[in-house]
Amino acid sequence: MIDNAISASWSPLEQISIETRANRRIGLGVTGWADCLAVAGIPYDSEQALTVAENLAYELYSAAFSASLALGVEKGPFPNASDSIWQNAEMKLLNVAVLGFAPSGNNAVIFDTSFSIEPFFAMSFSERILGGLRSNMSTATFAVS
């Protein structure tokens, strides 16, 4: 679905559309990491959190890489593959990159969770949206003992 969005997307400049489609970079990532750790009772800055993060990143990358490889077989590689590190690969990906841990503020607000992989910065905050309406948010949606 994320790759299909590249084909369906509109860009304000034709050159952006050309480059986007030539590399087909997608950014499967994470939102709600701090909430996930808190619910699991794992301190954000602990070795256990680092181990869980490594396992999660490995699983995300493995799944995304496998899917991009299968789509590369089905649809062909991304157009710039011949100019990339994949140029001599036997099998080529559909996407130049598959993970991206960008800020996910809008997604976090929509899903009422913590932002991307960031720790809790504030347990509650106000945001002005839609021409000045105030949205009161709380990242404390559960009890932590």
N, CA, C and O atoms as a GROMACS GRO file, in nm:
protein
  580
    1MET      N    1   0.081  -0.118   0.000
    1MET     CA    2   0.000   0.000   0.000
    1MET      C    3   0.087   0.126   0.000
    1MET      O    4   0.057   0.222  -0.072
    2ILE      N    5   0.193   0.127   0.080
    2ILE     CA    6   0.277   0.246   0.086
    2ILE      C    7   0.340   0.273  -0.050
    2ILE      O    8   0.346   0.388  -0.094
    3ASP      N    9   0.388   0.167  -0.117
    3ASP     CA   10   0.447   0.187  -0.249
    3ASP      C   11   0.342   0.234  -0.350
    3ASP      O   12   0.372   0.318  -0.434
    4ASN      N   13   0.222   0.182  -0.343
    4ASN     CA   14   0.117   0.225  -0.435
    4ASN      C   15   0.086   0.374  -0.419
    4ASN      O   16   0.047   0.440  -0.515
    5ALA      N   17   0.104   0.426  -0.298
    5ALA     CA   18   0.081   0.568  -0.275
    5ALA      C   19   0.178   0.653  -0.357
    5ALA      O   20   0.144   0.764  -0.397
    6ILE      N   21   0.298   0.601  -0.382
    6ILE     CA   22   0.395   0.674  -0.465
    6ILE      C   23   0.339   0.694  -0.604
    6ILE      O   24   0.346   0.803  -0.660
    7SER      N   25   0.283   0.588  -0.661
    7SER     CA   26   0.227   0.596  -0.796
    7SER      C   27   0.104   0.687  -0.802
    7SER      O   28   0.080   0.752  -0.904
    8ALA      N   29   0.028   0.692  -0.694
    8ALA     CA   30  -0.096   0.769  -0.693
    8ALA      C   31  -0.077   0.914  -0.649
    8ALA      O   32  -0.168   0.995  -0.666
    9SER      N   33   0.039   0.946  -0.594
    9SER     CA   34   0.060   1.079  -0.538
    9SER      C   35   0.082   1.186  -0.643
    9SER      O   36   0.131   1.160  -0.753
   10TRP      N   37   0.045   1.307  -0.605
   10TRP     CA   38   0.065   1.426  -0.686
   10TRP      C   39   0.172   1.510  -0.617
   10TRP      O   40   0.175   1.518  -0.494
   11SER      N   41   0.258   1.572  -0.695
   11SER     CA   42   0.360   1.662  -0.640
   11SER      C   43   0.347   1.798  -0.707
   11SER      O   44   0.305   1.806  -0.823
   12PRO      N   45   0.382   1.904  -0.637
   12PRO     CA   46   0.368   2.038  -0.695
   12PRO      C   47   0.463   2.063  -0.812
   12PRO      O   48   0.436   2.148  -0.896
   13LEU      N   49   0.575   1.991  -0.816
   13LEU     CA   50   0.670   2.005  -0.926
   13LEU      C   51   0.689   1.870  -0.994
   13LEU      O   52   0.701   1.767  -0.927
   14GLU      N   53   0.692   1.870  -1.125
   14GLU     CA   54   0.709   1.746  -1.201
   14GLU      C   55   0.840   1.675  -1.165
   14GLU      O   56   0.844   1.552  -1.161
   15GLN      N   57   0.947   1.751  -1.139
   15GLN     CA   58   1.076   1.690  -1.106
   15GLN      C   59   1.068   1.610  -0.976
   15GLN      O   60   1.134   1.507  -0.962
   16ILE      N   61   0.988   1.656  -0.882
   16ILE     CA   62   0.969   1.582  -0.757
   16ILE      C   63   0.901   1.448  -0.786
   16ILE      O   64   0.942   1.344  -0.734
   17SER      N   65   0.798   1.451  -0.870
   17SER     CA   66   0.729   1.326  -0.908
   17SER      C   67   0.824   1.230  -0.978
   17SER      O   68   0.823   1.110  -0.951
   18ILE      N   69   0.906   1.283  -1.067
   18ILE     CA   70   1.002   1.198  -1.142
   18ILE      C   71   1.100   1.132  -1.046
   18ILE      O   72   1.122   1.011  -1.054
   19GLU      N   73   1.158   1.210  -0.956
   19GLU     CA   74   1.257   1.155  -0.862
   19GLU      C   75   1.193   1.058  -0.762
   19GLU      O   76   1.251   0.954  -0.729
   20THR      N   77   1.075   1.092  -0.716
   20THR     CA   78   1.005   1.005  -0.621
   20THR      C   79   0.978   0.869  -0.684
   20THR      O   80   0.999   0.766  -0.621
   21ARG      N   81   0.931   0.868  -0.808
   21ARG     CA   82   0.901   0.742  -0.876
   21ARG      C   83   1.027   0.669  -0.921
   21ARG      O   84   1.024   0.547  -0.935
   22ALA      N   85   1.136   0.739  -0.943
   22ALA     CA   86   1.261   0.676  -0.986
   22ALA      C   87   1.328   0.599  -0.872
   22ALA      O   88   1.401   0.504  -0.897
   23ASN      N   89   1.302   0.640  -0.748
   23ASN     CA   90   1.363   0.572  -0.633
   23ASN      C   91   1.263   0.493  -0.550
   23ASN      O   92   1.300   0.396  -0.484
   24ARG      N   93   1.138   0.534  -0.553
   24ARG     CA   94   1.030   0.466  -0.482
   24ARG      C   95   1.065   0.442  -0.334
   24ARG      O   96   1.039   0.335  -0.280
   25ARG      N   97   1.123   0.543  -0.270
   25ARG     CA   98   1.161   0.536  -0.129
   25ARG      C   99   1.035   0.536  -0.043
   25ARG      O  100   0.951   0.624  -0.055
   26ILE      N  101   1.023   0.435   0.043
   26ILE     CA  102   0.912   0.432   0.138
   26ILE      C  103   0.967   0.443   0.279
   26ILE      O  104   1.087   0.425   0.300
   27GLY      N  105   0.884   0.473   0.373
   27GLY     CA  106   0.931   0.496   0.508
   27GLY      C  107   0.847   0.427   0.613
   27GLY      O  108   0.785   0.493   0.696
   28LEU      N  109   0.843   0.296   0.610
   28LEU     CA  110   0.775   0.222   0.714
   28LEU      C  111   0.845   0.253   0.846
   28LEU      O  112   0.967   0.245   0.854
   29GLY      N  113   0.770   0.289   0.947
   29GLY     CA  114   0.832   0.330   1.073
   29GLY      C  115   0.747   0.294   1.194
   29GLY      O  116   0.668   0.200   1.190
   30VAL      N  117   0.766   0.369   1.298
   30VAL     CA  118   0.704   0.340   1.427
   30VAL      C  119   0.641   0.467   1.482
   30VAL      O  120   0.696   0.576   1.466
   31THR      N  121   0.530   0.452   1.545
   31THR     CA  122   0.475   0.558   1.628
   31THR      C  123   0.425   0.492   1.756
   31THR      O  124   0.384   0.376   1.755
   32GLY      N  125   0.428   0.564   1.865
   32GLY     CA  126   0.381   0.511   1.992
   32GLY      C  127   0.483   0.428   2.068
   32GLY      O  128   0.446   0.348   2.154
   33TRP      N  129   0.612   0.448   2.038
   33TRP     CA  130   0.716   0.368   2.104
   33TRP      C  131   0.718   0.388   2.255
   33TRP      O  132   0.725   0.291   2.331
   34ALA      N  133   0.711   0.512   2.301
   34ALA     CA  134   0.714   0.539   2.445
   34ALA      C  135   0.593   0.475   2.513
   34ALA      O  136   0.606   0.419   2.622
   35ASP      N  137   0.476   0.484   2.450
   35ASP     CA  138   0.357   0.420   2.506
   35ASP      C  139   0.375   0.268   2.513
   35ASP      O  140   0.340   0.206   2.613
   36CYS      N  141   0.430   0.211   2.408
   36CYS     CA  142   0.454   0.066   2.404
   36CYS      C  143   0.542   0.021   2.520
   36CYS      O  144   0.510  -0.075   2.590
   37LEU      N  145   0.652   0.093   2.540
   37LEU     CA  146   0.742   0.058   2.650
   37LEU      C  147   0.676   0.076   2.785
   37LEU      O  148   0.692  -0.008   2.874
   38ALA      N  149   0.601   0.184   2.802
   38ALA     CA  150   0.535   0.209   2.930
   38ALA      C  151   0.434   0.100   2.961
   38ALA      O  152   0.427   0.052   3.075
   39VAL      N  153   0.355   0.060   2.862
   39VAL     CA  154   0.256  -0.046   2.885
   39VAL      C  155   0.326  -0.177   2.921
   39VAL      O  156   0.276  -0.253   3.004
   40ALA      N  157   0.441  -0.202   2.859
   40ALA     CA  158   0.517  -0.325   2.887
   40ALA      C  159   0.597  -0.314   3.016
   40ALA      O  160   0.656  -0.413   3.061
   41GLY      N  161   0.600  -0.194   3.078
   41GLY     CA  162   0.675  -0.176   3.202
   41GLY      C  163   0.826  -0.172   3.180
   41GLY      O  164   0.903  -0.207   3.270
   42ILE      N  165   0.868  -0.129   3.063
   42ILE     CA  166   1.011  -0.124   3.029
   42ILE      C  167   1.056   0.022   3.030
   42ILE      O  168   1.002   0.103   2.955
   43PRO      N  169   1.154   0.057   3.112
   43PRO     CA  170   1.204   0.195   3.112
   43PRO      C  171   1.261   0.232   2.975
   43PRO      O  172   1.330   0.152   2.912
   44TYR      N  173   1.231   0.354   2.930
   44TYR     CA  174   1.271   0.399   2.797
   44TYR      C  175   1.422   0.392   2.777
   44TYR      O  176   1.469   0.357   2.669
   45ASP      N  177   1.499   0.426   2.880
   45ASP     CA  178   1.645   0.434   2.868
   45ASP      C  179   1.716   0.309   2.919
   45ASP      O  180   1.830   0.318   2.965
   46SER      N  181   1.651   0.195   2.912
   46SER     CA  182   1.711   0.072   2.966
   46SER      C  183   1.771  -0.016   2.856
   46SER      O  184   1.741   0.001   2.738
   47GLU      N  185   1.855  -0.108   2.897
   47GLU     CA  186   1.911  -0.207   2.804
   47GLU      C  187   1.801  -0.293   2.745
   47GLU      O  188   1.806  -0.332   2.629
   48GLN      N  189   1.699  -0.323   2.827
   48GLN     CA  190   1.587  -0.403   2.778
   48GLN      C  191   1.514  -0.331   2.665
   48GLN      O  192   1.475  -0.394   2.567
   49ALA      N  193   1.495  -0.200   2.678
   49ALA     CA  194   1.430  -0.121   2.572
   49ALA      C  195   1.514  -0.125   2.445
   49ALA      O  196   1.460  -0.134   2.335
   50LEU      N  197   1.645  -0.116   2.459
   50LEU     CA  198   1.733  -0.123   2.343
   50LEU      C  199   1.723  -0.258   2.274
   50LEU      O  200   1.720  -0.265   2.151
   51THR      N  201   1.718  -0.365   2.352
   51THR     CA  202   1.704  -0.499   2.295
   51THR      C  203   1.571  -0.514   2.222
   51THR      O  204   1.566  -0.568   2.111
   52VAL      N  205   1.463  -0.466   2.283
   52VAL     CA  206   1.331  -0.472   2.219
   52VAL      C  207   1.332  -0.389   2.091
   52VAL      O  208   1.276  -0.431   1.990
   53ALA      N  209   1.395  -0.271   2.094
   53ALA     CA  210   1.404  -0.185   1.975
   53ALA      C  211   1.481  -0.254   1.864
   53ALA      O  212   1.441  -0.249   1.747
   54GLU      N  213   1.591  -0.319   1.898
   54GLU     CA  214   1.670  -0.391   1.796
   54GLU      C  215   1.588  -0.504   1.734
   54GLU      O  216   1.591  -0.523   1.613
   55ASN      N  217   1.514  -0.577   1.817
   55ASN     CA  218   1.430  -0.685   1.765
   55ASN      C  219   1.318  -0.633   1.676
   55ASN      O  220   1.290  -0.690   1.571
   56LEU      N  221   1.255  -0.524   1.719
   56LEU     CA  222   1.149  -0.463   1.640
   56LEU      C  223   1.203  -0.413   1.507
   56LEU      O  224   1.143  -0.437   1.403
   57ALA      N  225   1.316  -0.342   1.510
   57ALA     CA  226   1.375  -0.289   1.386
   57ALA      C  227   1.413  -0.404   1.292
   57ALA      O  228   1.392  -0.394   1.171
   58TYR      N  229   1.468  -0.511   1.346
   58TYR     CA  230   1.502  -0.626   1.262
   58TYR      C  231   1.379  -0.686   1.196
   58TYR      O  232   1.381  -0.715   1.076
   59GLU      N  233   1.273  -0.704   1.273
   59GLU     CA  234   1.150  -0.761   1.217
   59GLU      C  235   1.087  -0.668   1.113
   59GLU      O  236   1.043  -0.714   1.007
   60LEU      N  237   1.083  -0.538   1.143
   60LEU     CA  238   1.029  -0.441   1.046
   60LEU      C  239   1.110  -0.444   0.917
   60LEU      O  240   1.054  -0.450   0.807
   61TYR      N  241   1.243  -0.439   0.931
   61TYR     CA  242   1.328  -0.438   0.812
   61TYR      C  243   1.314  -0.568   0.733
   61TYR      O  244   1.303  -0.565   0.610
   62SER      N  245   1.314  -0.680   0.801
   62SER     CA  246   1.302  -0.810   0.732
   62SER      C  247   1.172  -0.819   0.654
   62SER      O  248   1.171  -0.861   0.538
   63ALA      N  249   1.063  -0.780   0.717
   63ALA     CA  250   0.933  -0.786   0.650
   63ALA      C  251   0.926  -0.688   0.533
   63ALA      O  252   0.879  -0.724   0.425
   64ALA      N  253   0.974  -0.565   0.554
   64ALA     CA  254   0.969  -0.464   0.448
   64ALA      C  255   1.062  -0.501   0.332
   64ALA      O  256   1.026  -0.484   0.216
   65PHE      N  257   1.181  -0.552   0.364
   65PHE     CA  258   1.276  -0.592   0.262
   65PHE      C  259   1.219  -0.708   0.179
   65PHE      O  260   1.226  -0.706   0.056
   66SER      N  261   1.163  -0.808   0.246
   66SER     CA  262   1.104  -0.922   0.176
   66SER      C  263   0.989  -0.879   0.085
   66SER      O  264   0.978  -0.927  -0.028
   67ALA      N  265   0.905  -0.790   0.135
   67ALA     CA  266   0.793  -0.742   0.054
   67ALA      C  267   0.843  -0.662  -0.067
   67ALA      O  268   0.791  -0.679  -0.178
   68SER      N  269   0.943  -0.576  -0.047
   68SER     CA  270   0.997  -0.498  -0.158
   68SER      C  271   1.067  -0.588  -0.260
   68SER      O  272   1.061  -0.562  -0.380
   69LEU      N  273   1.131  -0.693  -0.213
   69LEU     CA  274   1.195  -0.789  -0.303
   69LEU      C  275   1.090  -0.863  -0.386
   69LEU      O  276   1.107  -0.879  -0.507
   70ALA      N  277   0.984  -0.909  -0.322
   70ALA     CA  278   0.875  -0.977  -0.394
   70ALA      C  279   0.810  -0.884  -0.495
   70ALA      O  280   0.779  -0.924  -0.607
   71LEU      N  281   0.788  -0.759  -0.456
   71LEU     CA  282   0.730  -0.662  -0.548
   71LEU      C  283   0.827  -0.627  -0.662
   71LEU      O  284   0.784  -0.598  -0.774
   72GLY      N  285   0.957  -0.630  -0.632
   72GLY     CA  286   1.057  -0.608  -0.736
   72GLY      C  287   1.053  -0.717  -0.842
   72GLY      O  288   1.071  -0.690  -0.960
   73VAL      N  289   1.029  -0.841  -0.798
   73VAL     CA  290   1.014  -0.952  -0.893
   73VAL      C  291   0.887  -0.933  -0.976
   73VAL      O  292   0.888  -0.954  -1.097
   74GLU      N  293   0.780  -0.893  -0.910
   74GLU     CA  294   0.650  -0.876  -0.976
   74GLU      C  295   0.647  -0.756  -1.070
   74GLU      O  296   0.600  -0.766  -1.184
   75LYS      N  297   0.697  -0.641  -1.022
   75LYS     CA  298   0.682  -0.516  -1.097
   75LYS      C  299   0.811  -0.464  -1.158
   75LYS      O  300   0.809  -0.370  -1.238
   76GLY      N  301   0.924  -0.524  -1.122
   76GLY     CA  302   1.053  -0.474  -1.167
   76GLY      C  303   1.114  -0.385  -1.060
   76GLY      O  304   1.044  -0.336  -0.972
   77PRO      N  305   1.246  -0.363  -1.070
   77PRO     CA  306   1.312  -0.281  -0.968
   77PRO      C  307   1.281  -0.132  -0.985
   77PRO      O  308   1.227  -0.089  -1.086
   78PHE      N  309   1.316  -0.055  -0.882
   78PHE     CA  310   1.299   0.090  -0.892
   78PHE      C  311   1.388   0.140  -1.007
   78PHE      O  312   1.497   0.087  -1.027
   79PRO      N  313   1.342   0.238  -1.082
   79PRO     CA  314   1.412   0.282  -1.203
   79PRO      C  315   1.560   0.319  -1.186
   79PRO      O  316   1.639   0.299  -1.277
   80ASN      N  317   1.597   0.373  -1.071
   80ASN     CA  318   1.737   0.411  -1.049
   80ASN      C  319   1.822   0.296  -0.995
   80ASN      O  320   1.935   0.321  -0.952
   81ALA      N  321   1.773   0.174  -0.995
   81ALA     CA  322   1.849   0.061  -0.941
   81ALA      C  323   1.985   0.046  -1.008
   81ALA      O  324   2.082   0.009  -0.943
   82SER      N  325   1.992   0.073  -1.138
   82SER     CA  326   2.119   0.056  -1.211
   82SER      C  327   2.225   0.158  -1.167
   82SER      O  328   2.343   0.140  -1.198
   83ASP      N  329   2.186   0.262  -1.096
   83ASP     CA  330   2.280   0.363  -1.046
   83ASP      C  331   2.298   0.353  -0.895
   83ASP      O  332   2.343   0.448  -0.832
   84SER      N  333   2.262   0.239  -0.836
   84SER     CA  334   2.264   0.225  -0.691
   84SER      C  335   2.352   0.107  -0.648
   84SER      O  336   2.412   0.039  -0.731
   85ILE      N  337   2.356   0.085  -0.519
   85ILE     CA  338   2.430  -0.030  -0.467
   85ILE      C  339   2.366  -0.162  -0.510
   85ILE      O  340   2.427  -0.268  -0.495
   86TRP      N  341   2.246  -0.156  -0.562
   86TRP     CA  342   2.174  -0.277  -0.605
   86TRP      C  343   2.203  -0.313  -0.750
   86TRP      O  344   2.149  -0.412  -0.800
   87GLN      N  345   2.286  -0.235  -0.820
   87GLN     CA  346   2.306  -0.255  -0.963
   87GLN      C  347   2.354  -0.396  -0.999
   87GLN      O  348   2.318  -0.446  -1.105
   88ASN      N  349   2.434  -0.459  -0.916
   88ASN     CA  350   2.486  -0.593  -0.947
   88ASN      C  351   2.414  -0.705  -0.873
   88ASN      O  352   2.454  -0.821  -0.882
   89ALA      N  353   2.310  -0.671  -0.801
   89ALA     CA  354   2.236  -0.771  -0.725
   89ALA      C  355   2.157  -0.860  -0.821
   89ALA      O  356   2.104  -0.814  -0.922
   90GLU      N  357   2.151  -0.988  -0.786
   90GLU     CA  358   2.076  -1.083  -0.869
   90GLU      C  359   1.927  -1.048  -0.870
   90GLU      O  360   1.862  -1.049  -0.974
   91MET      N  361   1.875  -1.019  -0.751
   91MET     CA  362   1.735  -0.980  -0.738
   91MET      C  363   1.732  -0.836  -0.687
   91MET      O  364   1.809  -0.800  -0.598
   92LYS      N  365   1.644  -0.757  -0.742
   92LYS     CA  366   1.640  -0.615  -0.707
   92LYS      C  367   1.508  -0.578  -0.638
   92LYS      O  368   1.402  -0.634  -0.665
   93LEU      N  369   1.520  -0.483  -0.548
   93LEU     CA  370   1.405  -0.434  -0.473
   93LEU      C  371   1.322  -0.339  -0.558
   93LEU      O  372   1.370  -0.281  -0.655
   94LEU      N  373   1.196  -0.324  -0.521
   94LEU     CA  374   1.111  -0.223  -0.584
   94LEU      C  375   1.140  -0.085  -0.527
   94LEU      O  376   1.111   0.016  -0.591
   95ASN      N  377   1.197  -0.080  -0.407
   95ASN     CA  378   1.218   0.047  -0.337
   95ASN      C  379   1.364   0.063  -0.298
   95ASN      O  380   1.428  -0.032  -0.253
   96VAL      N  381   1.418   0.184  -0.315
   96VAL     CA  382   1.557   0.211  -0.278
   96VAL      C  383   1.576   0.199  -0.127
   96VAL      O  384   1.684   0.159  -0.082
   97ALA      N  385   1.477   0.232  -0.048
   97ALA     CA  386   1.482   0.224   0.097
   97ALA      C  387   1.343   0.190   0.148
   97ALA      O  388   1.243   0.227   0.086
   98VAL      N  389   1.337   0.119   0.259
   98VAL     CA  390   1.207   0.072   0.308
   98VAL      C  391   1.172   0.119   0.449
   98VAL      O  392   1.056   0.112   0.488
   99LEU      N  393   1.269   0.166   0.526
   99LEU     CA  394   1.241   0.213   0.661
   99LEU      C  395   1.271   0.361   0.671
   99LEU      O  396   1.360   0.412   0.603
  100GLY      N  397   1.198   0.428   0.757
  100GLY     CA  398   1.223   0.568   0.786
  100GLY      C  399   1.155   0.604   0.916
  100GLY      O  400   1.034   0.590   0.929
  101PHE      N  401   1.232   0.649   1.012
  101PHE     CA  402   1.176   0.680   1.143
  101PHE      C  403   1.159   0.831   1.157
  101PHE      O  404   1.219   0.895   1.244
  102ALA      N  405   1.076   0.884   1.071
  102ALA     CA  406   1.050   1.028   1.070
  102ALA      C  407   0.956   1.066   1.184
  102ALA      O  408   0.888   0.980   1.241
  103PRO      N  409   0.953   1.195   1.217
  103PRO     CA  410   0.854   1.240   1.316
  103PRO      C  411   0.714   1.203   1.269
  103PRO      O  412   0.682   1.215   1.150
  104SER      N  413   0.632   1.158   1.360
  104SER     CA  414   0.498   1.112   1.322
  104SER      C  415   0.392   1.187   1.402
  104SER      O  416   0.299   1.126   1.455
  105GLY      N  417   0.407   1.317   1.408
  105GLY     CA  418   0.316   1.398   1.489
  105GLY      C  419   0.170   1.382   1.452
  105GLY      O  420   0.086   1.364   1.539
  106ASN      N  421   0.140   1.390   1.323
  106ASN     CA  422  -0.001   1.379   1.283
  106ASN      C  423  -0.057   1.241   1.315
  106ASN      O  424  -0.168   1.230   1.366
  107ASN      N  425   0.019   1.137   1.284
  107ASN     CA  426  -0.028   1.002   1.316
  107ASN      C  427  -0.047   0.984   1.466
  107ASN      O  428  -0.146   0.925   1.510
  108ALA      N  429   0.046   1.035   1.544
  108ALA     CA  430   0.036   1.020   1.690
  108ALA      C  431  -0.088   1.091   1.743
  108ALA      O  432  -0.156   1.039   1.832
  109VAL      N  433  -0.119   1.208   1.690
  109VAL     CA  434  -0.238   1.281   1.734
  109VAL      C  435  -0.363   1.203   1.695
  109VAL      O  436  -0.455   1.188   1.776
  110ILE      N  437  -0.367   1.153   1.572
  110ILE     CA  438  -0.482   1.077   1.525
  110ILE      C  439  -0.504   0.953   1.611
  110ILE      O  440  -0.618   0.920   1.646
  111PHE      N  441  -0.395   0.884   1.644
  111PHE     CA  442  -0.407   0.758   1.719
  111PHE      C  443  -0.391   0.774   1.869
  111PHE      O  444  -0.389   0.675   1.942
  112ASP      N  445  -0.380   0.899   1.916
  112ASP     CA  446  -0.369   0.929   2.058
  112ASP      C  447  -0.259   0.848   2.125
  112ASP      O  448  -0.282   0.778   2.223
  113THR      N  449  -0.140   0.861   2.070
  113THR     CA  450  -0.025   0.788   2.123
  113THR      C  451   0.098   0.877   2.120
  113THR      O  452   0.092   0.990   2.071
  114SER      N  453   0.208   0.828   2.172
  114SER     CA  454   0.333   0.905   2.173
  114SER      C  455   0.390   0.916   2.032
  114SER      O  456   0.360   0.835   1.945
  115PHE      N  457   0.472   1.016   2.012
  115PHE     CA  458   0.526   1.047   1.880
  115PHE      C  459   0.643   0.957   1.842
  115PHE      O  460   0.738   0.944   1.920
  116SER      N  461   0.637   0.897   1.725
  116SER     CA  462   0.746   0.821   1.665
  116SER      C  463   0.817   0.734   1.769
  116SER      O  464   0.754   0.659   1.843
  117ILE      N  465   0.950   0.746   1.774
  117ILE     CA  466   1.028   0.669   1.872
  117ILE      C  467   1.073   0.759   1.987
  117ILE      O  468   1.160   0.722   2.066
  118GLU      N  469   1.013   0.877   1.997
  118GLU     CA  470   1.052   0.975   2.097
  118GLU      C  471   1.003   0.936   2.236
  118GLU      O  472   0.900   0.869   2.250
  119PRO      N  473   1.076   0.977   2.340
  119PRO     CA  474   1.028   0.957   2.477
  119PRO      C  475   0.914   1.054   2.506
  119PRO      O  476   0.884   1.141   2.425
  120PHE      N  477   0.852   1.039   2.621
  120PHE     CA  478   0.749   1.135   2.663
  120PHE      C  479   0.818   1.267   2.694
  120PHE      O  480   0.911   1.271   2.774
  121PHE      N  481   0.774   1.375   2.631
  121PHE     CA  482   0.826   1.508   2.662
  121PHE      C  483   0.733   1.583   2.755
  121PHE      O  484   0.777   1.664   2.836
  122ALA      N  485   0.606   1.556   2.743
  122ALA     CA  486   0.506   1.619   2.828
  122ALA      C  487   0.392   1.520   2.841
  122ALA      O  488   0.354   1.456   2.743
  123MET      N  489   0.337   1.508   2.958
  123MET     CA  490   0.228   1.412   2.978
  123MET      C  491   0.096   1.468   2.928
  123MET      O  492   0.000   1.393   2.909
  124SER      N  493   0.089   1.599   2.907
  124SER     CA  494  -0.028   1.658   2.843
  124SER      C  495   0.014   1.789   2.778
  124SER      O  496   0.112   1.851   2.819
  125PHE      N  497  -0.060   1.829   2.677
  125PHE     CA  498  -0.028   1.952   2.606
  125PHE      C  499  -0.151   1.999   2.530
  125PHE      O  500  -0.245   1.922   2.510
  126SER      N  501  -0.148   2.125   2.489
  126SER     CA  502  -0.256   2.181   2.408
  126SER      C  503  -0.200   2.213   2.271
  126SER      O  504  -0.083   2.251   2.256
  127GLU      N  505  -0.284   2.197   2.171
  127GLU     CA  506  -0.243   2.222   2.034
  127GLU      C  507  -0.355   2.301   1.967
  127GLU      O  508  -0.473   2.273   1.988
  128ARG      N  509  -0.318   2.398   1.887
  128ARG     CA  510  -0.418   2.474   1.811
  128ARG      C  511  -0.427   2.414   1.672
  128ARG      O  512  -0.328   2.406   1.599
  129ILE      N  513  -0.548   2.372   1.636
  129ILE     CA  514  -0.570   2.308   1.506
  129ILE      C  515  -0.688   2.372   1.435
  129ILE      O  516  -0.766   2.445   1.497
  130LEU      N  517  -0.703   2.347   1.309
  130LEU     CA  518  -0.819   2.389   1.231
  130LEU      C  519  -0.857   2.535   1.256
  130LEU      O  520  -0.970   2.565   1.296
  131GLY      N  521  -0.762   2.624   1.232
  131GLY     CA  522  -0.792   2.766   1.244
  131GLY      C  523  -0.805   2.816   1.386
  131GLY      O  524  -0.875   2.915   1.408
  132GLY      N  525  -0.742   2.753   1.481
  132GLY     CA  526  -0.739   2.805   1.617
  132GLY      C  527  -0.815   2.725   1.720
  132GLY      O  528  -0.810   2.759   1.839
  133LEU      N  529  -0.885   2.619   1.681
  133LEU     CA  530  -0.950   2.535   1.781
  133LEU      C  531  -0.844   2.473   1.870
  133LEU      O  532  -0.735   2.440   1.824
  134ARG      N  533  -0.874   2.458   1.996
  134ARG     CA  534  -0.778   2.402   2.090
  134ARG      C  535  -0.806   2.253   2.108
  134ARG      O  536  -0.919   2.211   2.133
  135SER      N  537  -0.701   2.174   2.094
  135SER     CA  538  -0.709   2.031   2.115
  135SER      C  539  -0.623   1.997   2.235
  135SER      O  540  -0.502   2.018   2.232
  136ASN      N  541  -0.684   1.947   2.341
  136ASN     CA  542  -0.608   1.907   2.460
  136ASN      C  543  -0.572   1.760   2.447
  136ASN      O  544  -0.660   1.674   2.436
  137MET      N  545  -0.443   1.733   2.449
  137MET     CA  546  -0.394   1.597   2.430
  137MET      C  547  -0.332   1.547   2.560
  137MET      O  548  -0.280   1.624   2.640
  138SER      N  549  -0.339   1.418   2.578
  138SER     CA  550  -0.273   1.357   2.692
  138SER      C  551  -0.202   1.232   2.643
  138SER      O  552  -0.262   1.148   2.575
  139THR      N  553  -0.073   1.221   2.677
  139THR     CA  554   0.000   1.100   2.643
  139THR      C  555  -0.009   0.999   2.755
  139THR      O  556   0.042   0.887   2.743
  140ALA      N  557  -0.072   1.037   2.864
  140ALA     CA  558  -0.089   0.946   2.977
  140ALA      C  559  -0.224   0.876   2.965
  140ALA      O  560  -0.319   0.911   3.036
  141THR      N  561  -0.234   0.778   2.877
  141THR     CA  562  -0.361   0.711   2.853
  141THR      C  563  -0.371   0.581   2.931
  141THR      O  564  -0.464   0.503   2.911
  142PHE      N  565  -0.275   0.557   3.020
  142PHE     CA  566  -0.273   0.432   3.096
  142PHE      C  567  -0.207   0.462   3.230
  142PHE      O  568  -0.142   0.565   3.247
  143ALA      N  569  -0.224   0.374   3.323
  143ALA     CA  570  -0.161   0.391   3.454
  143ALA      C  571  -0.027   0.317   3.456
  143ALA      O  572  -0.021   0.199   3.421
  144VAL      N  573   0.077   0.385   3.495
  144VAL     CA  574   0.209   0.324   3.506
  144VAL      C  575   0.242   0.315   3.653
  144VAL      O  576   0.237   0.415   3.725
  145SER      N  577   0.277   0.193   3.699
  145SER     CA  578   0.308   0.179   3.842
  145SER      C  579   0.456   0.188   3.865
  145SER      O  580   0.502   0.179   3.979
   0.00000   0.00000   0.00000
